[in-house]
Amino acid sequence: MTLKTIHAQKIKQTLPTAPATAIAVTIFMITLTFLLASCDFGNTTTGNNIAFHSSNDTNQINSTDQKDKIYHFSYDRFYIDPYHHQEPNPLEKMLLEDLNIELRMNVTVGSYSKWAHQFNSRITLGELPDLVFLSRTDLIKQAQDGVIIPLDEYLNKKPELKNLLTENQWQLSTVNQRVYSFPSMNPDGPYTAMYIRKDWLDHLGLSMPETTEELFEVLKAFTFEDPNQTGKNDTIGFTSDYLEFATLSTITNAFGLPQFGSTAYGIPEDWIDETDGELHFGPISNEYNNYLQYMNQLMDAGVIDQDIGAQTFMEYKQKMIQGQAGVVALFLPQYKMFEGNNWLRDIHQFNRDAEWVYLPPVEGPEGYRGNNAKSLNSTYSLAITKKVLEEPGKVEKAMELLEYMFRNGLEGGPGGQFIDFGIQDIHHQQSVQGDIIEFLPQYYEDQDKYMIASTMWGLPNNKDVLKISASEQDYETFLQMEKDRRTDVTITNYYYSALPFAYKGNEYIRQMSLKFVFGEESFDNWDVYVETLNNEYRYELVQQIRRNELKDLGLLSEE
């Protein structure tokens, strides 16, 4: 059975007709994306064939005895882009027909920290949703506070749901050896990468930089040698959204630091080197020191955006659009810089000749390079709150909902497949064999408006979507960006549990890191920084606790 089922036909009648003329629009993917896995939901999948369950073939999913009862679920989360609730909403219609579930989305637009502050206020007022999308830090906190419930008992009763992930993947959702959430795995494709103005290189007679020193020379030329030929001092060598985000992993890797700012803004992650099994603590590592010294060198030379410490996502995008930046670090570049993406379209509307190309990771002094770490990880996950326990049978119904909403491209559940591919003739076209051959303009528009924001958990599969949407050249770039990720490390922060005391060292790390980069603190005081962190903020105790945790999980040798 292909996508064009009775279910899809019903939905199609309620949706606005897609425009006949193709327009260039993009998918924006959040920080949410992920590793490839497979599962079987009773649908036939060959090639790009995709089959939604209709209301007539969901017996294996709808196992509740009270089949006529409507269950009401509220889902609370953040979303970085403007969210537009679709009326009528195809996904809500599917859930009502297939599962007897009415889903209400409560989406806060903006940063996660903004949403988290509001959510904590609602907890204080006793206004809990049924489902909530949490960072690893807040997952630990809400588990400790009893706001969310452990799931082991319910997963053990539903093996078809539990088997969608491996034991190692479920570990990313554990707090004190109990599973508390359904993880959204970060993408199996490129997470961060740098892009460069090739037309500027050509104009200045420069080659693509391959080392950190060569990159430095290119940034100086981009800043001071009028690469845009305006005769004005109006260009910047390097920029990104801000210094504390994961995008900077494209540079930290050149100094041996495999991941930065993913589990906590501005904090370098810890890692196990798989070649020798050694555990490295990012905030006090020599690798982090070397990275900070390089960024300070760029800052002193005036080749890095002076606003990078505080500018917003949209502010640095405007600098790309207006032709001010020569090299940028990007989050999920495949959804910004590929043909048809909104981001690239906006740039070309301002300057059609701007030639942005992928910049492979540059090599540092000790031979390290990489975009970021290809290590099992999950930044956010969906948890079930204690509110669900107030209604008999509702936890079990939540398990059905989560199985239905599992994302994994062509191997996902019906709801997950809808998010990834939409509906035939509205969001995509199929061949006579049932393969998806083209996405329609309405697909990109609805992805931005509400489809991606409906994500709950799973293994969002970039490859299944990009094989359809990307040009051959862009898909080859995607594969190269993925290949350029560092693969010889395990990022350990995703496995940590709550500390037994109030740890305030992260804020000190952020403050000192910015001071080192902006030249407000001498690197002669690095040892003082480490000593202060270890003693005044009890980081030595943190290291001891983390070592023991990783040993208990079998990730670190007892030696």
C-alpha positions as CSV (number, residue, x, y, z in Angstrom):
1,M,0.0,0.0,0.0
2,T,1.4,3.4,-1.0
3,L,0.9,6.8,0.5
4,K,-2.3,7.4,-1.5
5,T,-4.5,5.5,1.0
6,I,-8.1,6.3,2.0
7,H,-6.5,8.2,4.9
8,A,-4.4,10.4,2.6
9,Q,-7.3,11.0,0.3
10,K,-9.5,12.3,3.1
11,I,-6.8,14.6,4.3
12,K,-6.1,15.9,0.8
13,Q,-9.7,17.1,0.5
14,T,-9.3,19.4,3.5
15,L,-5.9,20.9,2.5
16,P,-5.3,24.0,0.3
17,T,-4.3,23.1,-3.2
18,A,-0.5,23.2,-3.8
19,P,0.7,25.9,-6.2
20,A,1.3,24.6,-9.7
21,T,4.6,26.5,-10.2
22,A,7.6,25.2,-8.3
23,I,9.3,27.8,-6.1
24,A,12.6,27.5,-4.2
25,V,11.9,27.0,-0.5
26,T,13.8,25.1,2.1
27,I,13.4,22.7,5.0
28,F,14.6,24.1,8.3
29,M,15.6,21.3,10.7
30,I,16.2,22.1,14.5
31,T,18.2,21.0,16.8
32,L,16.9,18.1,16.8
33,T,18.5,15.4,14.3
34,F,20.0,11.9,14.2
35,L,21.3,8.3,13.7
36,L,19.9,5.8,11.2
37,A,17.9,2.8,12.5
38,S,15.2,0.5,11.2
39,C,11.9,-0.8,12.4
40,D,8.7,-2.4,11.0
41,F,5.3,-0.8,11.4
42,G,3.5,-3.3,9.2
43,N,3.8,-1.1,6.2
44,T,5.4,-2.2,2.9
45,T,8.5,-0.2,2.1
46,T,10.5,-0.7,-1.1
47,G,12.6,2.0,-2.6
48,N,10.9,5.3,-1.7
49,N,7.5,3.6,-1.3
50,I,5.7,4.8,1.8
51,A,2.5,3.5,3.4
52,F,0.5,5.3,6.0
53,H,-1.9,3.3,8.2
54,S,-5.5,4.2,7.6
55,S,-8.2,4.0,10.2
56,N,-8.9,0.5,8.9
57,D,-5.5,-1.0,9.4
58,T,-4.3,0.1,12.8
59,N,-5.4,-2.8,14.9
60,Q,-1.8,-3.5,15.9
61,I,-1.3,0.1,17.0
62,N,-4.7,0.8,18.5
63,S,-4.7,-1.9,21.3
64,T,-6.8,0.0,23.8
65,D,-10.0,-1.8,24.9
66,Q,-11.9,1.5,25.1
67,K,-11.7,2.1,21.4
68,D,-14.4,4.8,21.3
69,K,-12.9,6.9,24.1
70,I,-11.1,10.1,23.0
71,Y,-7.8,10.8,24.8
72,H,-6.7,14.4,25.0
73,F,-2.9,15.1,25.0
74,S,-1.1,18.4,25.3
75,Y,2.4,18.7,24.0
76,D,4.7,21.5,25.2
77,R,7.9,22.4,23.4
78,F,10.1,25.2,21.9
79,Y,10.7,25.9,18.2
80,I,13.3,28.2,16.9
81,D,11.4,29.3,13.8
82,P,7.9,30.9,13.7
83,Y,5.3,28.3,14.3
84,H,1.9,28.4,12.4
85,H,-0.7,26.0,13.6
86,Q,-2.3,24.4,10.5
87,E,-6.1,24.4,10.2
88,P,-7.2,21.9,9.3
89,N,-4.2,19.9,10.6
90,P,-3.6,16.6,8.7
91,L,-1.5,15.1,11.5
92,E,-4.2,15.9,14.1
93,K,-6.8,14.3,11.8
94,M,-4.7,11.2,11.5
95,L,-4.2,10.9,15.2
96,L,-7.9,11.2,15.9
97,E,-8.9,8.7,13.3
98,D,-6.2,6.1,13.9
99,L,-5.7,6.4,17.7
100,N,-8.7,8.3,19.1
101,I,-6.2,11.0,20.3
102,E,-6.8,14.7,20.2
103,L,-3.4,16.4,20.3
104,R,-2.9,20.1,21.3
105,M,0.4,21.7,20.6
106,N,1.7,24.5,22.8
107,V,4.8,25.9,21.0
108,T,7.0,28.7,22.3
109,V,8.9,30.3,19.5
110,G,12.5,31.3,20.3
111,S,15.4,29.8,22.2
112,Y,15.1,26.8,24.4
113,S,16.2,28.8,27.4
114,K,13.3,31.2,26.9
115,W,10.9,28.2,26.7
116,A,12.5,26.5,29.7
117,H,12.0,29.6,31.9
118,Q,8.3,29.7,31.0
119,F,7.9,26.0,31.5
120,N,9.4,26.2,35.0
121,S,6.9,28.9,35.9
122,R,4.0,26.7,34.7
123,I,5.3,23.9,36.9
124,T,5.2,26.2,39.9
125,L,1.6,27.0,39.0
126,G,0.7,23.3,38.6
127,E,0.0,23.7,34.9
128,L,1.6,20.6,33.5
129,P,1.2,19.4,29.9
130,D,1.1,15.6,29.2
131,L,4.2,15.6,27.0
132,V,7.2,17.8,27.1
133,F,10.4,18.3,25.0
134,L,13.4,18.6,27.2
135,S,17.2,19.1,27.1
136,R,19.4,16.6,28.8
137,T,20.0,19.0,31.7
138,D,16.3,19.6,32.3
139,L,15.5,15.9,31.8
140,I,17.7,15.2,34.8
141,K,16.2,18.0,36.8
142,Q,12.6,17.1,36.1
143,A,13.2,13.4,36.8
144,Q,14.8,14.3,40.2
145,D,11.8,16.6,41.0
146,G,9.3,14.0,40.1
147,V,7.7,16.1,37.3
148,I,8.2,13.4,34.7
149,I,7.7,9.6,35.1
150,P,10.1,6.6,34.6
151,L,9.1,4.5,31.5
152,D,10.8,1.2,32.0
153,E,7.7,-0.6,33.2
154,Y,5.7,0.5,30.2
155,L,8.4,-0.1,27.7
156,N,8.9,-3.7,28.9
157,K,5.1,-4.3,28.3
158,K,5.5,-3.0,24.7
159,P,8.6,-4.7,23.2
160,E,7.7,-3.5,19.7
161,L,8.2,0.1,20.9
162,K,11.2,-0.6,23.0
163,N,12.9,-2.5,20.1
164,L,12.9,0.6,17.9
165,L,16.1,1.7,19.6
166,T,19.2,-0.2,20.8
167,E,20.1,-0.5,24.4
168,N,22.9,2.1,23.9
169,Q,20.4,4.5,22.4
170,W,18.0,4.2,25.3
171,Q,20.9,4.9,27.7
172,L,20.8,8.5,26.4
173,S,17.4,8.8,28.1
174,T,18.3,7.3,31.4
175,V,18.6,9.1,34.7
176,N,20.0,7.0,37.5
177,Q,19.7,3.8,35.5
178,R,16.0,4.4,34.6
179,V,14.6,5.5,31.3
180,Y,12.7,8.8,31.5
181,S,12.2,9.9,27.9
182,F,12.1,9.1,24.2
183,P,15.3,10.6,22.6
184,S,15.5,12.6,19.4
185,M,18.8,11.5,18.1
186,N,21.0,14.0,16.4
187,P,21.4,13.6,12.7
188,D,23.4,10.9,11.0
189,G,24.3,13.5,8.4
190,P,26.4,16.7,8.9
191,Y,25.7,18.6,12.0
192,T,28.0,21.6,11.5
193,A,30.3,22.7,8.7
194,M,32.0,25.8,7.3
195,Y,31.2,27.5,4.0
196,I,33.4,30.0,2.1
197,R,33.0,32.6,-0.6
198,K,34.8,30.9,-3.5
199,D,34.3,34.0,-5.7
200,W,36.2,36.0,-3.2
201,L,39.0,33.4,-3.2
202,D,39.1,33.6,-7.0
203,H,39.2,37.4,-7.1
204,L,42.1,37.5,-4.6
205,G,44.0,34.7,-6.3
206,L,43.8,32.5,-3.2
207,S,43.5,28.7,-2.9
208,M,41.0,26.9,-0.6
209,P,42.6,26.8,2.9
210,E,43.6,23.4,4.2
211,T,45.2,24.3,7.5
212,T,44.4,26.6,10.4
213,E,47.3,28.8,9.4
214,E,46.1,29.0,5.8
215,L,42.6,29.8,7.0
216,F,44.1,32.7,9.1
217,E,45.7,34.1,6.0
218,V,42.5,33.8,4.0
219,L,40.5,35.5,6.7
220,K,43.0,38.4,6.8
221,A,42.7,38.8,3.0
222,F,38.9,38.6,3.2
223,T,38.9,41.4,5.9
224,F,41.4,43.8,4.6
225,E,41.9,43.3,0.8
226,D,38.5,44.4,-0.5
227,P,37.3,41.0,-1.7
228,N,33.8,42.3,-2.7
229,Q,35.4,45.1,-4.8
230,T,33.4,48.0,-3.3
231,G,36.4,50.1,-2.3
232,K,35.1,50.1,1.3
233,N,36.2,48.5,4.5
234,D,32.9,46.6,4.8
235,T,33.8,42.9,5.0
236,I,34.4,40.3,7.8
237,G,36.7,37.3,7.5
238,F,34.7,34.9,9.8
239,T,31.3,34.9,11.5
240,S,28.8,32.6,13.0
241,D,25.7,32.9,15.2
242,Y,27.6,33.1,18.5
243,L,30.7,31.8,20.2
244,E,28.9,29.5,22.6
245,F,27.1,27.2,20.1
246,A,27.9,23.9,18.5
247,T,28.7,25.5,15.1
248,L,32.2,26.3,16.4
249,S,32.9,22.5,16.5
250,T,34.1,23.0,12.9
251,I,37.1,24.9,14.4
252,T,37.5,23.1,17.8
253,N,38.1,19.9,15.9
254,A,41.3,21.3,14.3
255,F,42.8,21.4,17.8
256,G,41.6,17.9,18.9
257,L,38.4,19.0,20.7
258,P,35.7,16.9,19.0
259,Q,32.5,18.6,20.1
260,F,31.6,22.0,21.7
261,G,28.4,23.6,23.0
262,S,26.0,20.8,22.2
263,T,24.8,19.7,25.6
264,A,25.3,23.1,27.3
265,Y,26.0,26.4,25.5
266,G,29.6,27.5,25.7
267,I,30.8,24.3,27.4
268,P,33.2,21.9,25.5
269,E,32.0,18.3,25.8
270,D,34.0,15.5,27.4
271,W,35.1,12.6,25.3
272,I,36.7,9.1,25.3
273,D,39.4,8.6,22.7
274,E,38.6,5.2,21.2
275,T,42.2,4.6,20.1
276,D,43.5,4.4,23.7
277,G,40.3,4.5,25.8
278,E,41.4,7.7,27.6
279,L,38.8,10.1,29.0
280,H,39.3,13.8,28.4
281,F,37.5,16.5,30.3
282,G,36.8,19.3,27.8
283,P,36.8,22.4,30.0
284,I,40.3,21.8,31.3
285,S,41.9,20.1,28.3
286,N,44.9,21.2,26.4
287,E,42.8,20.9,23.2
288,Y,40.4,23.5,24.5
289,N,43.2,25.8,25.5
290,N,44.7,25.6,22.0
291,Y,41.4,26.3,20.4
292,L,40.8,29.4,22.6
293,Q,44.3,30.7,21.8
294,Y,43.5,30.4,18.1
295,M,40.2,32.3,18.4
296,N,42.1,35.0,20.4
297,Q,44.6,35.2,17.6
298,L,41.8,35.8,15.1
299,M,40.1,38.3,17.4
300,D,43.4,40.3,17.9
301,A,44.0,40.4,14.2
302,G,40.5,41.8,13.6
303,V,39.5,39.0,11.2
304,I,36.6,37.6,13.2
305,D,33.2,39.3,13.6
306,Q,33.4,41.5,16.7
307,D,29.7,40.9,17.3
308,I,30.1,37.1,17.4
309,G,29.8,37.0,21.2
310,A,26.2,38.1,21.3
311,Q,24.6,38.3,17.8
312,T,21.5,36.4,17.0
313,F,20.8,33.8,14.4
314,M,19.2,36.3,12.0
315,E,21.8,38.9,12.5
316,Y,24.6,36.8,11.1
317,K,22.4,35.6,8.3
318,Q,21.9,39.2,7.3
319,K,25.7,39.6,7.1
320,M,25.8,36.7,4.6
321,I,22.9,38.1,2.6
322,Q,24.5,41.6,2.4
323,G,27.9,40.2,1.3
324,Q,29.8,41.1,4.4
325,A,31.1,37.7,5.5
326,G,33.7,35.5,3.7
327,V,33.7,32.3,5.9
328,V,30.8,31.1,8.1
329,A,30.2,28.2,10.4
330,L,26.7,26.7,10.0
331,F,24.4,24.5,11.9
332,L,22.7,21.8,9.6
333,P,24.2,23.4,6.5
334,Q,22.3,20.9,4.2
335,Y,19.1,22.8,5.0
336,K,20.6,26.3,4.4
337,M,23.1,26.1,1.5
338,F,21.7,23.5,-0.9
339,E,19.9,24.4,-4.1
340,G,16.3,25.5,-3.3
341,N,17.0,26.3,0.3
342,N,15.4,29.6,1.6
343,W,18.7,30.7,3.1
344,L,20.6,30.4,-0.1
345,R,17.7,31.9,-2.1
346,D,17.7,35.0,0.2
347,I,21.5,35.4,-0.4
348,H,21.1,35.2,-4.2
349,Q,18.2,37.6,-4.2
350,F,20.7,40.2,-2.9
351,N,23.7,39.0,-4.8
352,R,23.2,36.4,-7.6
353,D,27.0,36.1,-8.0
354,A,27.8,35.1,-4.4
355,E,29.4,31.7,-4.7
356,W,29.2,29.9,-1.4
357,V,30.8,26.4,-1.3
358,Y,31.6,23.8,1.3
359,L,34.9,24.3,3.1
360,P,36.3,21.0,4.2
361,P,37.5,21.0,7.8
362,V,41.0,22.6,8.1
363,E,43.8,20.7,9.8
364,G,45.4,21.9,13.0
365,P,49.0,21.9,14.2
366,E,48.8,18.3,15.4
367,G,46.9,16.9,12.5
368,Y,43.4,16.9,13.8
369,R,40.4,17.9,11.6
370,G,36.7,17.4,11.5
371,N,33.3,19.1,11.3
372,N,32.1,17.6,14.6
373,A,32.0,14.2,16.3
374,K,29.9,11.4,14.8
375,S,29.1,10.0,18.2
376,L,25.8,8.6,19.5
377,N,24.0,11.6,21.0
378,S,20.7,13.2,21.7
379,T,20.3,16.9,22.7
380,Y,16.5,16.8,23.3
381,S,14.0,14.1,24.2
382,L,10.3,13.8,24.9
383,A,9.2,13.0,28.4
384,I,5.8,12.1,29.9
385,T,4.7,14.1,32.9
386,K,3.0,12.9,36.0
387,K,-0.2,14.5,34.8
388,V,-0.8,11.5,32.6
389,L,-1.1,9.3,35.7
390,E,-4.3,11.1,36.6
391,E,-6.3,9.3,33.9
392,P,-6.5,5.5,33.8
393,G,-5.0,4.0,30.7
394,K,-3.5,7.3,29.5
395,V,0.1,6.2,29.9
396,E,-0.5,3.1,27.8
397,K,-2.2,5.4,25.2
398,A,0.9,7.6,25.3
399,M,3.0,4.5,24.4
400,E,0.8,4.0,21.3
401,L,1.1,7.7,20.4
402,L,4.9,7.5,20.6
403,E,5.1,4.4,18.5
404,Y,3.0,6.1,15.9
405,M,5.1,9.3,15.9
406,F,8.5,7.6,15.7
407,R,10.6,9.3,13.0
408,N,13.1,7.3,10.8
409,G,12.4,8.3,7.3
410,L,10.8,5.5,5.3
411,E,11.0,3.2,8.3
412,G,9.2,5.5,10.7
413,G,5.7,5.3,12.1
414,P,2.7,6.9,10.3
415,G,3.0,10.2,12.1
416,G,6.8,10.2,11.6
417,Q,6.4,9.5,7.9
418,F,4.0,12.3,7.6
419,I,6.5,14.7,9.1
420,D,9.2,13.5,6.8
421,F,7.3,13.2,3.5
422,G,3.8,14.7,3.9
423,I,0.9,13.6,1.6
424,Q,0.9,12.6,-2.0
425,D,-0.2,15.3,-4.5
426,I,-0.1,17.9,-1.7
427,H,3.5,17.6,-0.5
428,H,5.1,15.2,-3.0
429,Q,4.5,13.3,-6.2
430,Q,5.0,9.6,-6.7
431,S,5.9,7.5,-9.7
432,V,3.4,4.8,-10.9
433,Q,5.5,2.3,-8.9
434,G,4.7,4.3,-5.7
435,D,8.2,5.8,-5.3
436,I,8.4,9.5,-4.1
437,I,10.1,11.3,-6.9
438,E,9.6,15.0,-6.1
439,F,8.7,17.3,-3.3
440,L,6.2,20.0,-4.1
441,P,6.3,23.7,-2.9
442,Q,3.6,23.0,-0.3
443,Y,5.9,20.5,1.4
444,Y,8.7,23.0,2.1
445,E,6.2,25.6,3.2
446,D,4.5,23.3,5.7
447,Q,7.8,21.8,6.9
448,D,8.7,25.3,8.1
449,K,5.3,26.2,9.4
450,Y,4.3,23.2,11.5
451,M,5.5,19.8,10.3
452,I,9.0,19.7,11.8
453,A,7.7,21.3,15.0
454,S,5.5,18.3,15.5
455,T,8.5,16.0,15.9
456,M,8.4,14.0,19.1
457,W,11.3,11.6,18.9
458,G,13.2,9.1,16.8
459,L,16.0,9.0,14.2
460,P,15.2,11.7,11.7
461,N,16.7,10.3,8.6
462,N,18.4,13.0,6.4
463,K,19.4,10.6,3.7
464,D,15.8,9.4,2.8
465,V,14.7,13.1,2.4
466,L,17.8,14.4,0.7
467,K,18.0,11.6,-1.9
468,I,14.7,13.0,-3.1
469,S,15.1,16.8,-2.6
470,A,18.8,17.5,-3.3
471,S,20.6,17.8,-6.6
472,E,23.2,15.2,-7.4
473,Q,26.0,17.6,-6.6
474,D,24.5,18.7,-3.3
475,Y,23.9,15.2,-2.2
476,E,27.6,14.4,-2.9
477,T,28.5,17.4,-0.8
478,F,26.2,16.1,1.9
479,L,28.0,12.7,1.9
480,Q,31.4,14.4,2.0
481,M,30.3,16.6,5.0
482,E,29.2,13.4,6.8
483,K,32.5,11.7,5.9
484,D,34.4,14.6,7.4
485,R,33.0,14.1,10.9
486,R,35.3,12.7,13.5
487,T,34.5,9.1,14.2
488,D,37.2,7.9,16.7
489,V,35.6,9.4,19.9
490,T,32.6,8.9,22.2
491,I,31.0,12.1,23.5
492,T,30.2,11.2,27.2
493,N,28.1,14.2,28.3
494,Y,25.0,12.5,26.8
495,Y,25.3,9.7,29.4
496,Y,25.8,11.8,32.5
497,S,23.2,11.8,35.4
498,A,22.5,14.5,37.9
499,L,25.3,15.6,40.3
500,P,24.6,15.1,44.0
501,F,25.4,18.8,44.7
502,A,24.6,22.2,43.2
503,Y,27.4,22.6,40.6
504,K,27.9,26.2,39.3
505,G,31.1,25.7,37.3
506,N,29.6,26.0,33.9
507,E,28.9,29.7,34.3
508,Y,32.5,30.2,35.4
509,I,33.8,28.3,32.4
510,R,31.7,30.4,30.0
511,Q,32.9,33.7,31.6
512,M,36.5,32.7,31.5
513,S,36.3,31.3,27.9
514,L,35.0,34.6,26.6
515,K,37.7,36.5,28.5
516,F,40.4,34.4,27.0
517,V,39.0,34.9,23.5
518,F,38.5,38.6,23.8
519,G,41.9,39.2,25.4
520,E,40.5,40.2,28.8
521,E,42.4,37.4,30.5
522,S,46.0,36.3,29.8
523,F,46.6,32.7,28.9
524,D,49.4,32.9,31.5
525,N,46.5,32.5,33.9
526,W,45.2,29.2,32.4
527,D,46.5,27.2,35.3
528,V,44.8,29.6,37.7
529,Y,41.5,29.1,35.8
530,V,41.8,25.3,36.1
531,E,42.8,25.4,39.8
532,T,39.8,27.7,40.5
533,L,37.4,25.4,38.7
534,N,38.7,22.3,40.4
535,N,38.7,23.7,43.9
536,E,36.2,26.5,44.3
537,Y,33.6,24.9,41.9
538,R,34.5,21.3,43.0
539,Y,35.3,20.2,39.4
540,E,37.7,17.6,40.7
541,L,34.8,15.9,42.4
542,V,32.8,16.2,39.2
543,Q,35.5,14.4,37.3
544,Q,35.6,11.6,39.9
545,I,31.8,11.2,39.7
546,R,31.8,11.1,35.9
547,R,34.6,8.5,35.8
548,N,32.6,6.2,38.1
549,E,29.4,6.7,36.0
550,L,31.1,5.8,32.8
551,K,32.7,2.8,34.4
552,D,29.3,1.6,35.6
553,L,27.9,2.0,32.1
554,G,30.8,0.0,30.7
555,L,32.0,2.9,28.6
556,L,35.3,3.4,30.5
557,S,37.8,0.8,31.5
558,E,38.3,0.0,35.2
559,E,42.0,0.6,34.9
